Amino acid sequence: MAQKLAGKVVLITGASAGIGRASALALAQEGANMVLTARRQERLAELEAAIQRVVLACTQSSNSRIIQVQMRTMAEALT
């Protein structure tokens, strides 16, 4: 079966639970490489191990400086 999203990169926030987790699993099955963010590091690590298509995984923060660093890191990981 052809993977519709092979070679594509998808960013999912809130990836450690609920719709975010379900979306990450479904999109990874379609061949997408994943950039995942979530508040719960432990759950995010479990998802990262299950998917094995993760380019970058990081926890979310409301601190604007941390967000800037995370966005810069994500951009660097994707280039």
Protein Blocks (a to p, Z undefined) as FASTA:
>chain_A
ZZfkgoiacddehklgcjllmmmmmmmmnopacddddfblmlmmmmmmmnopafbdcddd
fbfklmmmmmmmmmmmmZZ
